[in-house]
Amino acid sequence: MKPLLLAGVLLLAGCGSAIPMGGETMEGERFVGSLTTRGRDYGPLDMRNSSGVECNGTW
């Protein structure tokens, strides 16, 4: 039973998890959002400032 449980946990972990993040430009404009892990070193990035400007892409 333990190997099956471990396989299930590993499969769910591969789906990705959102990580909250924030940033600020040199001009003081603040952005908040999240990045999602899709594997070891890539995934979508979505951020927005208080004016509604969005920054979307892949990290």
Secondary structure, DSSP 8 states (H G I E B T S, - for coil): -HHHHHHHHHHHHTT--EEEEEEE-TT--EEEEEEE--SSS--EEEEEETT--EEEEE-
